[in-house]
Amino acid sequence: MWGLTMKMKRLKQAIIQWNKNNFGDIYGNIKVAEQAMEIKELVFRDDSSPEKKQDLLEAQ
């Protein structure tokens, strides 16, 4: 039984590490994306050219 417990602990640590490597800080990524979206919206308000509109649509 002890061997199974140790295997499960090692597996848990491996999964945690894999998750961090593949997905990173998802809450931080969301915050960065929201900030980038706000900046693009402000830029579009100042200059509503077709290029800026396309940038805004791509950010959404």
Contacts in CASP RR format, 6 or more apart in sequence:
PFRMAT RR
TARGET T0000
AUTHOR 0000-0000-0000
METHOD contacts of the structure
MODEL  1
MWGLTMKMKRLKQAIIQWNKNNFGDIYGNIKVAEQAMEIKELVFRDDSSP
EKKQDLLEAQ
36 59 0 8 1.000
37 59 0 8 1.000
37 60 0 8 1.000
40 52 0 8 1.000
40 55 0 8 1.000
40 56 0 8 1.000
40 59 0 8 1.000
41 56 0 8 1.000
43 52 0 8 1.000
43 55 0 8 1.000
43 56 0 8 1.000
44 52 0 8 1.000
44 53 0 8 1.000
44 55 0 8 1.000
44 56 0 8 1.000
END
